């Protein structure tokens, strides 16, 4: 698994890089000022943003562990 997405609370997902490929991918998608937060698992994203990030990561060949939750 390259990226792991963990539900922190409803609508907020923590992104955890789990491989060097994931780190490189994050560095190509976010400014250098955000890298420390991303690499230290301190970044969290809303559902809509996460959906886009996961789709892009998978298109880049990364394996992403993310279970979508459905709000009722």
N, CA, C, O and CB atoms as a CASP TS submission, in Angstrom:
PFRMAT TS
TARGET T0000
AUTHOR 0000-0000-0000
METHOD Language model
MODEL 1
PARENT N/A
ATOM      1  N   UNK     1       0.832  -1.169   0.000  1.00  0.00           N
ATOM      2  CA  UNK     1       0.000   0.000   0.000  1.00  0.00           C
ATOM      3  C   UNK     1       0.887   1.246   0.000  1.00  0.00           C
ATOM      4  O   UNK     1       1.803   1.376   0.812  1.00  0.00           O
ATOM      5  CB  UNK     1      -0.952  -0.010   1.208  1.00  0.00           C
ATOM      6  N   UNK     2       0.596   2.144  -0.918  1.00  0.00           N
ATOM      7  CA  UNK     2       1.391   3.365  -1.017  1.00  0.00           C
ATOM      8  C   UNK     2       0.814   4.500  -0.174  1.00  0.00           C
ATOM      9  O   UNK     2       1.544   5.205   0.523  1.00  0.00           O
ATOM     10  CB  UNK     2       1.489   3.803  -2.465  1.00  0.00           C
ATOM     11  N   UNK     3      -0.497   4.662  -0.247  1.00  0.00           N
ATOM     12  CA  UNK     3      -1.185   5.700   0.528  1.00  0.00           C
ATOM     13  C   UNK     3      -2.293   5.049   1.341  1.00  0.00           C
ATOM     14  O   UNK     3      -3.002   4.164   0.862  1.00  0.00           O
ATOM     15  CB  UNK     3      -1.761   6.815  -0.402  1.00  0.00           C
ATOM     16  N   UNK     4      -2.425   5.498   2.557  1.00  0.00           N
ATOM     17  CA  UNK     4      -3.498   5.010   3.423  1.00  0.00           C
ATOM     18  C   UNK     4      -4.339   6.214   3.831  1.00  0.00           C
ATOM     19  O   UNK     4      -3.819   7.220   4.313  1.00  0.00           O
ATOM     20  CB  UNK     4      -2.929   4.253   4.686  1.00  0.00           C
ATOM     21  N   UNK     5      -5.631   6.092   3.630  1.00  0.00           N
ATOM     22  CA  UNK     5      -6.561   7.159   4.003  1.00  0.00           C
ATOM     23  C   UNK     5      -7.393   6.672   5.186  1.00  0.00           C
ATOM     24  O   UNK     5      -8.049   5.633   5.110  1.00  0.00           O
ATOM     25  CB  UNK     5      -7.481   7.569   2.794  1.00  0.00           C
ATOM     26  N   UNK     6      -7.357   7.422   6.263  1.00  0.00           N
ATOM     27  CA  UNK     6      -8.056   7.037   7.490  1.00  0.00           C
ATOM     28  C   UNK     6      -9.115   8.074   7.836  1.00  0.00           C
ATOM     29  O   UNK     6      -8.845   9.275   7.828  1.00  0.00           O
ATOM     30  CB  UNK     6      -7.060   6.873   8.661  1.00  0.00           C
ATOM     31  N   UNK     7     -10.304   7.611   8.136  1.00  0.00           N
ATOM     32  CA  UNK     7     -11.392   8.488   8.548  1.00  0.00           C
ATOM     33  C   UNK     7     -11.081   9.028   9.946  1.00  0.00           C
ATOM     34  O   UNK     7     -10.949   8.256  10.895  1.00  0.00           O
ATOM     35  CB  UNK     7     -12.764   7.733   8.528  1.00  0.00           C
ATOM     36  N   UNK     8     -10.966  10.339  10.069  1.00  0.00           N
ATOM     37  CA  UNK     8     -10.702  10.963  11.370  1.00  0.00           C
ATOM     38  C   UNK     8     -12.013  11.277  12.083  1.00  0.00           C
ATOM     39  O   UNK     8     -12.176  11.034  13.278  1.00  0.00           O
ATOM     40  CB  UNK     8      -9.864  12.250  11.200  1.00  0.00           C
ATOM     41  N   UNK     9     -12.920  11.815  11.317  1.00  0.00           N
ATOM     42  CA  UNK     9     -14.260  12.149  11.781  1.00  0.00           C
ATOM     43  C   UNK     9     -15.114  12.257  10.526  1.00  0.00           C
ATOM     44  O   UNK     9     -14.568  12.308   9.424  1.00  0.00           O
ATOM     45  CB  UNK     9     -14.287  13.491  12.641  1.00  0.00           C
ATOM     46  N   UNK    10     -16.417  12.293  10.655  1.00  0.00           N
ATOM     47  CA  UNK    10     -17.243  12.364   9.446  1.00  0.00           C
ATOM     48  C   UNK    10     -16.838  13.538   8.555  1.00  0.00           C
ATOM     49  O   UNK    10     -16.813  14.692   8.983  1.00  0.00           O
ATOM     50  CB  UNK    10     -18.721  12.485   9.822  1.00  0.00           C
ATOM     51  N   UNK    11     -16.523  13.205   7.302  1.00  0.00           N
ATOM     52  CA  UNK    11     -16.174  14.243   6.337  1.00  0.00           C
ATOM     53  C   UNK    11     -14.727  14.679   6.345  1.00  0.00           C
ATOM     54  O   UNK    11     -14.353  15.559   5.570  1.00  0.00           O
ATOM     55  CB  UNK    11     -17.009  15.412   6.572  1.00  0.00           C
ATOM     56  N   UNK    12     -13.896  14.091   7.200  1.00  0.00           N
ATOM     57  CA  UNK    12     -12.493  14.488   7.305  1.00  0.00           C
ATOM     58  C   UNK    12     -11.603  13.241   7.297  1.00  0.00           C
ATOM     59  O   UNK    12     -11.749  12.354   8.137  1.00  0.00           O
ATOM     60  CB  UNK    12     -12.252  15.327   8.593  1.00  0.00           C
ATOM     61  N   UNK    13     -10.680  13.193   6.332  1.00  0.00           N
ATOM     62  CA  UNK    13      -9.865  12.005   6.124  1.00  0.00           C
ATOM     63  C   UNK    13      -8.384  12.355   6.206  1.00  0.00           C
ATOM     64  O   UNK    13      -7.920  13.304   5.574  1.00  0.00           O
ATOM     65  CB  UNK    13     -10.188  11.359   4.770  1.00  0.00           C
ATOM     66  N   UNK    14      -7.657  11.579   6.992  1.00  0.00           N
ATOM     67  CA  UNK    14      -6.214  11.757   7.139  1.00  0.00           C
ATOM     68  C   UNK    14      -5.514  10.954   6.058  1.00  0.00           C
ATOM     69  O   UNK    14      -5.886   9.812   5.789  1.00  0.00           O
ATOM     70  CB  UNK    14      -5.731  11.324   8.556  1.00  0.00           C
ATOM     71  N   UNK    15      -4.513  11.539   5.445  1.00  0.00           N
ATOM     72  CA  UNK    15      -3.751  10.882   4.401  1.00  0.00           C
ATOM     73  C   UNK    15      -2.376  10.508   4.946  1.00  0.00           C
ATOM     74  O   UNK    15      -1.647  11.359   5.455  1.00  0.00           O
ATOM     75  CB  UNK    15      -3.626  11.790   3.153  1.00  0.00           C
ATOM     76  N   UNK    16      -2.028   9.214   4.833  1.00  0.00           N
ATOM     77  CA  UNK    16      -0.768   8.705   5.370  1.00  0.00           C
ATOM     78  C   UNK    16       0.066   8.109   4.235  1.00  0.00           C
ATOM     79  O   UNK    16      -0.325   7.094   3.658  1.00  0.00           O
ATOM     80  CB  UNK    16      -1.027   7.643   6.479  1.00  0.00           C
ATOM     81  N   UNK    17       1.208   8.719   3.903  1.00  0.00           N
ATOM     82  CA  UNK    17       2.079   8.123   2.895  1.00  0.00           C
ATOM     83  C   UNK    17       2.767   6.887   3.473  1.00  0.00           C
ATOM     84  O   UNK    17       3.249   6.903   4.606  1.00  0.00           O
ATOM     85  CB  UNK    17       3.128   9.151   2.396  1.00  0.00           C
ATOM     86  N   UNK    18       2.806   5.813   2.676  1.00  0.00           N
ATOM     87  CA  UNK    18       3.328   4.553   3.180  1.00  0.00           C
ATOM     88  C   UNK    18       4.435   3.982   2.282  1.00  0.00           C
ATOM     89  O   UNK    18       4.854   2.839   2.466  1.00  0.00           O
ATOM     90  CB  UNK    18       2.200   3.548   3.312  1.00  0.00           C
ATOM     91  N   UNK    19       4.900   4.764   1.326  1.00  0.00           N
ATOM     92  CA  UNK    19       5.990   4.322   0.453  1.00  0.00           C
ATOM     93  C   UNK    19       6.702   5.548  -0.107  1.00  0.00           C
ATOM     94  O   UNK    19       6.193   6.667  -0.048  1.00  0.00           O
ATOM     95  CB  UNK    19       5.457   3.416  -0.702  1.00  0.00           C
ATOM     96  N   UNK    20       7.878   5.309  -0.644  1.00  0.00           N
ATOM     97  CA  UNK    20       8.624   6.399  -1.258  1.00  0.00           C
ATOM     98  C   UNK    20       7.874   6.926  -2.485  1.00  0.00           C
ATOM     99  O   UNK    20       7.953   8.113  -2.801  1.00  0.00           O
ATOM    100  CB  UNK    20      10.044   5.932  -1.648  1.00  0.00           C
ATOM    101  N   UNK    21       7.156   6.052  -3.168  1.00  0.00           N
ATOM    102  CA  UNK    21       6.365   6.484  -4.326  1.00  0.00           C
ATOM    103  C   UNK    21       5.276   7.459  -3.902  1.00  0.00           C
ATOM    104  O   UNK    21       5.003   8.437  -4.598  1.00  0.00           O
ATOM    105  CB  UNK    21       5.741   5.272  -5.037  1.00  0.00           C
ATOM    106  N   UNK    22       4.662   7.192  -2.765  1.00  0.00           N
ATOM    107  CA  UNK    22       3.627   8.095  -2.255  1.00  0.00           C
ATOM    108  C   UNK    22       4.226   9.445  -1.879  1.00  0.00           C
ATOM    109  O   UNK    22       3.617  10.488  -2.119  1.00  0.00           O
ATOM    110  CB  UNK    22       2.919   7.472  -1.038  1.00  0.00           C
ATOM    111  N   UNK    23       5.404   9.426  -1.297  1.00  0.00           N
ATOM    112  CA  UNK    23       6.079  10.675  -0.928  1.00  0.00           C
ATOM    113  C   UNK    23       6.374  11.497  -2.185  1.00  0.00           C
ATOM    114  O   UNK    23       6.118  12.701  -2.214  1.00  0.00           O
ATOM    115  CB  UNK    23       7.394  10.381  -0.149  1.00  0.00           C
ATOM    116  N   UNK    24       6.905  10.856  -3.207  1.00  0.00           N
ATOM    117  CA  UNK    24       7.188  11.574  -4.454  1.00  0.00           C
ATOM    118  C   UNK    24       5.905  12.127  -5.066  1.00  0.00           C
ATOM    119  O   UNK    24       5.876  13.260  -5.548  1.00  0.00           O
ATOM    120  CB  UNK    24       7.895  10.650  -5.460  1.00  0.00           C
ATOM    121  N   UNK    25       4.858  11.328  -5.043  1.00  0.00           N
ATOM    122  CA  UNK    25       3.580  11.773  -5.610  1.00  0.00           C
ATOM    123  C   UNK    25       3.062  13.000  -4.849  1.00  0.00           C
ATOM    124  O   UNK    25       2.629  13.973  -5.466  1.00  0.00           O
ATOM    125  CB  UNK    25       2.532  10.625  -5.565  1.00  0.00           C
ATOM    126  N   UNK    26       3.105  12.956  -3.525  1.00  0.00           N
ATOM    127  CA  UNK    26       2.653  14.104  -2.724  1.00  0.00           C
ATOM    128  C   UNK    26       3.479  15.343  -3.039  1.00  0.00           C
ATOM    129  O   UNK    26       2.940  16.446  -3.129  1.00  0.00           O
ATOM    130  CB  UNK    26       2.739  13.784  -1.220  1.00  0.00           C
ATOM    131  N   UNK    27       4.779  15.166  -3.206  1.00  0.00           N
ATOM    132  CA  UNK    27       5.648  16.308  -3.474  1.00  0.00           C
ATOM    133  C   UNK    27       5.374  16.940  -4.834  1.00  0.00           C
ATOM    134  O   UNK    27       5.676  18.115  -5.040  1.00  0.00           O
ATOM    135  CB  UNK    27       7.097  15.884  -3.392  1.00  0.00           C
ATOM    136  N   UNK    28       4.811  16.180  -5.759  1.00  0.00           N
ATOM    137  CA  UNK    28       4.467  16.751  -7.064  1.00  0.00           C
ATOM    138  C   UNK    28       3.105  17.423  -7.058  1.00  0.00           C
ATOM    139  O   UNK    28       2.758  18.122  -8.010  1.00  0.00           O
ATOM    140  CB  UNK    28       4.494  15.675  -8.128  1.00  0.00           C
ATOM    141  N   UNK    29       2.328  17.223  -5.999  1.00  0.00           N
ATOM    142  CA  UNK    29       0.968  17.759  -5.951  1.00  0.00           C
ATOM    143  C   UNK    29       0.761  18.885  -4.945  1.00  0.00           C
ATOM    144  O   UNK    29      -0.267  19.562  -4.970  1.00  0.00           O
ATOM    145  CB  UNK    29       0.025  16.664  -5.640  1.00  0.00           C
ATOM    146  N   UNK    30       1.727  19.085  -4.068  1.00  0.00           N
ATOM    147  CA  UNK    30       1.581  20.094  -3.024  1.00  0.00           C
ATOM    148  C   UNK    30       2.846  20.944  -2.949  1.00  0.00           C
ATOM    149  O   UNK    30       3.940  20.466  -3.247  1.00  0.00           O
ATOM    150  CB  UNK    30       1.287  19.432  -1.655  1.00  0.00           C
ATOM    151  N   UNK    31       2.691  22.208  -2.548  1.00  0.00           N
ATOM    152  CA  UNK    31       3.870  23.078  -2.426  1.00  0.00           C
ATOM    153  C   UNK    31       4.798  22.605  -1.298  1.00  0.00           C
ATOM    154  O   UNK    31       4.372  21.944  -0.351  1.00  0.00           O
ATOM    155  CB  UNK    31       3.433  24.537  -2.170  1.00  0.00           C
ATOM    156  N   UNK    32       6.060  22.961  -1.432  1.00  0.00           N
ATOM    157  CA  UNK    32       7.072  22.549  -0.464  1.00  0.00           C
ATOM    158  C   UNK    32       6.711  22.940   0.969  1.00  0.00           C
ATOM    159  O   UNK    32       7.077  22.236   1.910  1.00  0.00           O
ATOM    160  CB  UNK    32       8.405  23.153  -0.832  1.00  0.00           C
ATOM    161  N   UNK    33       6.005  24.042   1.140  1.00  0.00           N
ATOM    162  CA  UNK    33       5.625  24.501   2.487  1.00  0.00           C
ATOM    163  C   UNK    33       4.664  23.527   3.173  1.00  0.00           C
ATOM    164  O   UNK    33       4.514  23.571   4.394  1.00  0.00           O
ATOM    165  CB  UNK    33       4.980  25.889   2.409  1.00  0.00           C
ATOM    166  N   UNK    34       4.019  22.655   2.412  1.00  0.00           N
ATOM    167  CA  UNK    34       3.055  21.691   2.970  1.00  0.00           C
ATOM    168  C   UNK    34       3.665  20.312   3.212  1.00  0.00           C
ATOM    169  O   UNK    34       3.035  19.469   3.850  1.00  0.00           O
ATOM    170  CB  UNK    34       1.866  21.555   2.039  1.00  0.00           C
ATOM    171  N   UNK    35       4.868  20.068   2.721  1.00  0.00           N
ATOM    172  CA  UNK    35       5.448  18.736   2.780  1.00  0.00           C
ATOM    173  C   UNK    35       5.606  18.198   4.194  1.00  0.00           C
ATOM    174  O   UNK    35       5.314  17.026   4.432  1.00  0.00           O
ATOM    175  CB  UNK    35       6.771  18.743   2.108  1.00  0.00           C
ATOM    176  N   UNK    36       6.055  19.009   5.132  1.00  0.00           N
ATOM    177  CA  UNK    36       6.237  18.521   6.502  1.00  0.00           C
ATOM    178  C   UNK    36       4.935  17.984   7.083  1.00  0.00           C
ATOM    179  O   UNK    36       4.914  16.904   7.674  1.00  0.00           O
ATOM    180  CB  UNK    36       6.781  19.634   7.394  1.00  0.00           C
ATOM    181  N   UNK    37       3.865  18.726   6.920  1.00  0.00           N
ATOM    182  CA  UNK    37       2.566  18.274   7.433  1.00  0.00           C
ATOM    183  C   UNK    37       2.122  16.985   6.744  1.00  0.00           C
ATOM    184  O   UNK    37       1.624  16.065   7.394  1.00  0.00           O
ATOM    185  CB  UNK    37       1.501  19.370   7.239  1.00  0.00           C
ATOM    186  N   UNK    38       2.304  16.925   5.427  1.00  0.00           N
ATOM    187  CA  UNK    38       1.906  15.731   4.677  1.00  0.00           C
ATOM    188  C   UNK    38       2.720  14.507   5.078  1.00  0.00           C
ATOM    189  O   UNK    38       2.161  13.427   5.271  1.00  0.00           O
ATOM    190  CB  UNK    38       2.053  15.979   3.185  1.00  0.00           C
ATOM    191  N   UNK    39       4.010  14.663   5.201  1.00  0.00           N
ATOM    192  CA  UNK    39       4.882  13.525   5.493  1.00  0.00           C
ATOM    193  C   UNK    39       4.828  13.093   6.950  1.00  0.00           C
ATOM    194  O   UNK    39       5.223  11.976   7.282  1.00  0.00           O
ATOM    195  CB  UNK    39       6.300  13.862   5.126  1.00  0.00           C
ATOM    196  N   UNK    40       4.344  13.965   7.815  1.00  0.00           N
ATOM    197  CA  UNK    40       4.193  13.628   9.237  1.00  0.00           C
ATOM    198  C   UNK    40       2.762  13.250   9.584  1.00  0.00           C
ATOM    199  O   UNK    40       2.383  13.228  10.756  1.00  0.00           O
ATOM    200  CB  UNK    40       4.636  14.796  10.105  1.00  0.00           C
ATOM    201  N   UNK    41       1.969  12.954   8.562  1.00  0.00           N
ATOM    202  CA  UNK    41       0.578  12.500   8.725  1.00  0.00           C
ATOM    203  C   UNK    41      -0.272  13.516   9.479  1.00  0.00           C
ATOM    204  O   UNK    41      -1.148  13.137  10.257  1.00  0.00           O
ATOM    205  CB  UNK    41       0.543  11.163   9.457  1.00  0.00           C
ATOM    206  N   UNK    42      -0.020  14.789   9.256  1.00  0.00           N
ATOM    207  CA  UNK    42      -0.768  15.846   9.918  1.00  0.00           C
ATOM    208  C   UNK    42      -1.745  16.523   8.966  1.00  0.00           C
ATOM    209  O   UNK    42      -2.361  17.530   9.318  1.00  0.00           O
ATOM    210  CB  UNK    42       0.183  16.872  10.502  1.00  0.00           C
ATOM    211  N   UNK    43      -1.888  15.977   7.767  1.00  0.00           N
ATOM    212  CA  UNK    43      -2.792  16.563   6.781  1.00  0.00           C
ATOM    213  C   UNK    43      -4.096  15.780   6.746  1.00  0.00           C
ATOM    214  O   UNK    43      -4.107  14.552   6.831  1.00  0.00           O
ATOM    215  CB  UNK    43      -2.138  16.587   5.382  1.00  0.00           C
ATOM    216  N   UNK    44      -5.187  16.512   6.621  1.00  0.00           N
ATOM    217  CA  UNK    44      -6.504  15.893   6.503  1.00  0.00           C
ATOM    218  C   UNK    44      -7.282  16.627   5.419  1.00  0.00           C
ATOM    219  O   UNK    44      -7.098  17.826   5.206  1.00  0.00           O
ATOM    220  CB  UNK    44      -7.273  15.923   7.866  1.00  0.00           C
ATOM    221  N   UNK    45      -8.142  15.900   4.747  1.00  0.00           N
ATOM    222  CA  UNK    45      -8.868  16.436   3.609  1.00  0.00           C
ATOM    223  C   UNK    45     -10.357  16.120   3.724  1.00  0.00           C
ATOM    224  O   UNK    45     -10.749  15.123   4.331  1.00  0.00           O
ATOM    225  CB  UNK    45      -8.301  15.875   2.299  1.00  0.00           C
ATOM    226  N   UNK    46     -11.169  16.977   3.138  1.00  0.00           N
ATOM    227  CA  UNK    46     -12.606  16.738   3.074  1.00  0.00           C
ATOM    228  C   UNK    46     -12.872  15.640   2.056  1.00  0.00           C
ATOM    229  O   UNK    46     -12.039  15.368   1.191  1.00  0.00           O
ATOM    230  CB  UNK    46     -13.379  18.039   2.706  1.00  0.00           C
ATOM    231  N   UNK    47     -14.043  15.010   2.164  1.00  0.00           N
ATOM    232  CA  UNK    47     -14.406  13.900   1.285  1.00  0.00           C
ATOM    233  C   UNK    47     -14.234  14.224  -0.197  1.00  0.00           C
ATOM    234  O   UNK    47     -13.620  13.448  -0.930  1.00  0.00           O
ATOM    235  CB  UNK    47     -15.830  13.497   1.544  1.00  0.00           C
ATOM    236  N   UNK    48     -14.767  15.355  -0.644  1.00  0.00           N
ATOM    237  CA  UNK    48     -14.729  15.698  -2.068  1.00  0.00           C
ATOM    238  C   UNK    48     -13.291  15.842  -2.558  1.00  0.00           C
ATOM    239  O   UNK    48     -12.957  15.374  -3.646  1.00  0.00           O
ATOM    240  CB  UNK    48     -15.506  16.998  -2.328  1.00  0.00           C
ATOM    241  N   UNK    49     -12.454  16.477  -1.775  1.00  0.00           N
ATOM    242  CA  UNK    49     -11.045  16.650  -2.136  1.00  0.00           C
ATOM    243  C   UNK    49     -10.340  15.292  -2.145  1.00  0.00           C
ATOM    244  O   UNK    49      -9.529  15.013  -3.028  1.00  0.00           O
ATOM    245  CB  UNK    49     -10.340  17.622  -1.150  1.00  0.00           C
ATOM    246  N   UNK    50     -10.649  14.470  -1.179  1.00  0.00           N
ATOM    247  CA  UNK    50     -10.019  13.163  -1.080  1.00  0.00           C
ATOM    248  C   UNK    50     -10.382  12.282  -2.271  1.00  0.00           C
ATOM    249  O   UNK    50      -9.542  11.533  -2.768  1.00  0.00           O
ATOM    250  CB  UNK    50     -10.421  12.480   0.220  1.00  0.00           C
ATOM    251  N   UNK    51     -11.605  12.366  -2.720  1.00  0.00           N
ATOM    252  CA  UNK    51     -12.036  11.595  -3.883  1.00  0.00           C
ATOM    253  C   UNK    51     -11.169  11.940  -5.092  1.00  0.00           C
ATOM    254  O   UNK    51     -10.735  11.053  -5.826  1.00  0.00           O
ATOM    255  CB  UNK    51     -13.528  11.862  -4.193  1.00  0.00           C
ATOM    256  N   UNK    52     -10.924  13.220  -5.291  1.00  0.00           N
ATOM    257  CA  UNK    52     -10.091  13.672  -6.408  1.00  0.00           C
ATOM    258  C   UNK    52      -8.645  13.221  -6.229  1.00  0.00           C
ATOM    259  O   UNK    52      -8.024  12.752  -7.183  1.00  0.00           O
ATOM    260  CB  UNK    52     -10.154  15.199  -6.540  1.00  0.00           C
ATOM    261  N   UNK    53      -8.105  13.357  -5.028  1.00  0.00           N
ATOM    262  CA  UNK    53      -6.730  12.949  -4.761  1.00  0.00           C
ATOM    263  C   UNK    53      -6.533  11.450  -4.980  1.00  0.00           C
ATOM    264  O   UNK    53      -5.547  11.032  -5.588  1.00  0.00           O
ATOM    265  CB  UNK    53      -6.340  13.322  -3.336  1.00  0.00           C
ATOM    266  N   UNK    54      -7.460  10.653  -4.489  1.00  0.00           N
ATOM    267  CA  UNK    54      -7.354   9.199  -4.627  1.00  0.00           C
ATOM    268  C   UNK    54      -7.429   8.795  -6.099  1.00  0.00           C
ATOM    269  O   UNK    54      -6.664   7.940  -6.546  1.00  0.00           O
ATOM    270  CB  UNK    54      -8.468   8.495  -3.821  1.00  0.00           C
ATOM    271  N   UNK    55      -8.329   9.393  -6.841  1.00  0.00           N
ATOM    272  CA  UNK    55      -8.446   9.079  -8.268  1.00  0.00           C
ATOM    273  C   UNK    55      -7.138   9.404  -8.988  1.00  0.00           C
ATOM    274  O   UNK    55      -6.671   8.618  -9.812  1.00  0.00           O
ATOM    275  CB  UNK    55      -9.622   9.862  -8.907  1.00  0.00           C
ATOM    276  N   UNK    56      -6.549  10.553  -8.683  1.00  0.00           N
ATOM    277  CA  UNK    56      -5.300  10.944  -9.313  1.00  0.00           C
ATOM    278  C   UNK    56      -4.160  10.009  -8.912  1.00  0.00           C
ATOM    279  O   UNK    56      -3.351   9.613  -9.751  1.00  0.00           O
ATOM    280  CB  UNK    56      -4.955  12.383  -8.948  1.00  0.00           C
ATOM    281  N   UNK    57      -4.100   9.662  -7.639  1.00  0.00           N
ATOM    282  CA  UNK    57      -3.045   8.767  -7.160  1.00  0.00           C
ATOM    283  C   UNK    57      -3.153   7.402  -7.834  1.00  0.00           C
ATOM    284  O   UNK    57      -2.143   6.823  -8.236  1.00  0.00           O
ATOM    285  CB  UNK    57      -3.120   8.612  -5.628  1.00  0.00           C
ATOM    286  N   UNK    58      -4.354   6.898  -7.954  1.00  0.00           N
ATOM    287  CA  UNK    58      -4.546   5.593  -8.609  1.00  0.00           C
ATOM    288  C   UNK    58      -4.188   5.666 -10.093  1.00  0.00           C
ATOM    289  O   UNK    58      -3.625   4.716 -10.638  1.00  0.00           O
ATOM    290  CB  UNK    58      -6.005   5.115  -8.443  1.00  0.00           C
ATOM    291  N   UNK    59      -4.501   6.761 -10.741  1.00  0.00           N
ATOM    292  CA  UNK    59      -4.115   6.937 -12.152  1.00  0.00           C
ATOM    293  C   UNK    59      -2.597   6.976 -12.296  1.00  0.00           C
ATOM    294  O   UNK    59      -2.060   6.595 -13.336  1.00  0.00           O
ATOM    295  CB  UNK    59      -4.734   8.232 -12.730  1.00  0.00           C
ATOM    296  N   UNK    60      -1.912   7.431 -11.266  1.00  0.00           N
ATOM    297  CA  UNK    60      -0.446   7.477 -11.276  1.00  0.00           C
ATOM    298  C   UNK    60       0.163   6.124 -10.921  1.00  0.00           C
ATOM    299  O   UNK    60       1.385   5.979 -10.915  1.00  0.00           O
ATOM    300  CB  UNK    60       0.057   8.542 -10.302  1.00  0.00           C
ATOM    301  N   UNK    61      -0.676   5.133 -10.624  1.00  0.00           N
ATOM    302  CA  UNK    61      -0.192   3.793 -10.329  1.00  0.00           C
ATOM    303  C   UNK    61       0.007   3.484  -8.865  1.00  0.00           C
ATOM    304  O   UNK    61       0.541   2.427  -8.530  1.00  0.00           O
ATOM    305  CB  UNK    61       1.065   3.578 -11.021  1.00  0.00           C
ATOM    306  N   UNK    62      -0.409   4.382  -7.977  1.00  0.00           N
ATOM    307  CA  UNK    62      -0.266   4.124  -6.548  1.00  0.00           C
ATOM    308  C   UNK    62      -1.401   3.221  -6.057  1.00  0.00           C
ATOM    309  O   UNK    62      -2.528   3.288  -6.547  1.00  0.00           O
ATOM    310  CB  UNK    62      -0.249   5.451  -5.756  1.00  0.00           C
ATOM    311  N   UNK    63      -1.078   2.391  -5.091  1.00  0.00           N
ATOM    312  CA  UNK    63      -2.098   1.597  -4.407  1.00  0.00           C
ATOM    313  C   UNK    63      -2.586   2.410  -3.220  1.00  0.00           C
ATOM    314  O   UNK    63      -1.795   2.839  -2.380  1.00  0.00           O
ATOM    315  CB  UNK    63      -1.540   0.195  -3.952  1.00  0.00           C
ATOM    316  N   UNK    64      -3.890   2.617  -3.157  1.00  0.00           N
ATOM    317  CA  UNK    64      -4.475   3.443  -2.104  1.00  0.00           C
ATOM    318  C   UNK    64      -5.455   2.610  -1.289  1.00  0.00           C
ATOM    319  O   UNK    64      -6.357   1.980  -1.842  1.00  0.00           O
ATOM    320  CB  UNK    64      -5.182   4.687  -2.702  1.00  0.00           C
ATOM    321  N   UNK    65      -5.273   2.611   0.019  1.00  0.00           N
ATOM    322  CA  UNK    65      -6.193   1.929   0.924  1.00  0.00           C
ATOM    323  C   UNK    65      -7.153   2.979   1.475  1.00  0.00           C
ATOM    324  O   UNK    65      -6.794   3.776   2.342  1.00  0.00           O
ATOM    325  CB  UNK    65      -5.424   1.184   2.085  1.00  0.00           C
ATOM    326  N   UNK    66      -8.368   2.965   0.958  1.00  0.00           N
ATOM    327  CA  UNK    66      -9.368   3.928   1.410  1.00  0.00           C
ATOM    328  C   UNK    66     -10.740   3.312   1.296  1.00  0.00           C
ATOM    329  O   UNK    66     -11.189   2.944   0.211  1.00  0.00           O
ATOM    330  CB  UNK    66      -9.293   5.235   0.600  1.00  0.00           C
ATOM    331  N   UNK    67     -11.395   3.207   2.425  1.00  0.00           N
ATOM    332  CA  UNK    67     -12.759   2.729   2.443  1.00  0.00           C
ATOM    333  C   UNK    67     -13.675   3.932   2.517  1.00  0.00           C
ATOM    334  O   UNK    67     -13.633   4.700   3.479  1.00  0.00           O
ATOM    335  CB  UNK    67     -13.006   1.758   3.624  1.00  0.00           C
ATOM    336  N   UNK    68     -14.491   4.091   1.512  1.00  0.00           N
ATOM    337  CA  UNK    68     -15.444   5.187   1.493  1.00  0.00           C
ATOM    338  C   UNK    68     -16.592   4.874   2.447  1.00  0.00           C
ATOM    339  O   UNK    68     -17.053   3.736   2.534  1.00  0.00           O
ATOM    340  CB  UNK    68     -15.971   5.436   0.060  1.00  0.00           C
ATOM    341  N   UNK    69     -17.029   5.873   3.137  1.00  0.00           N
ATOM    342  CA  UNK    69     -18.201   5.705   3.985  1.00  0.00           C
ATOM    343  C   UNK    69     -19.345   6.450   3.339  1.00  0.00           C
ATOM    344  O   UNK    69     -19.162   7.486   2.701  1.00  0.00           O
ATOM    345  CB  UNK    69     -17.944   6.213   5.437  1.00  0.00           C
ATOM    346  N   UNK    70     -20.515   5.904   3.517  1.00  0.00           N
ATOM    347  CA  UNK    70     -21.707   6.513   2.949  1.00  0.00           C
ATOM    348  C   UNK    70     -22.509   7.114   4.094  1.00  0.00           C
ATOM    349  O   UNK    70     -22.870   6.431   5.053  1.00  0.00           O
ATOM    350  CB  UNK    70     -22.555   5.472   2.138  1.00  0.00           C
ATOM    351  N   UNK    71     -22.777   8.401   3.970  1.00  0.00           N
ATOM    352  CA  UNK    71     -23.564   9.084   5.014  1.00  0.00           C
ATOM    353  C   UNK    71     -25.024   8.727   4.854  1.00  0.00           C
ATOM    354  O   UNK    71     -25.542   8.637   3.741  1.00  0.00           O
ATOM    355  CB  UNK    71     -23.377  10.627   4.947  1.00  0.00           C
ATOM    356  N   UNK    72     -25.674   8.525   5.972  1.00  0.00           N
ATOM    357  CA  UNK    72     -27.116   8.216   5.891  1.00  0.00           C
ATOM    358  C   UNK    72     -27.927   9.358   6.457  1.00  0.00           C
ATOM    359  O   UNK    72     -29.156   9.291   6.479  1.00  0.00           O
ATOM    360  CB  UNK    72     -27.449   6.910   6.645  1.00  0.00           C
TER
END
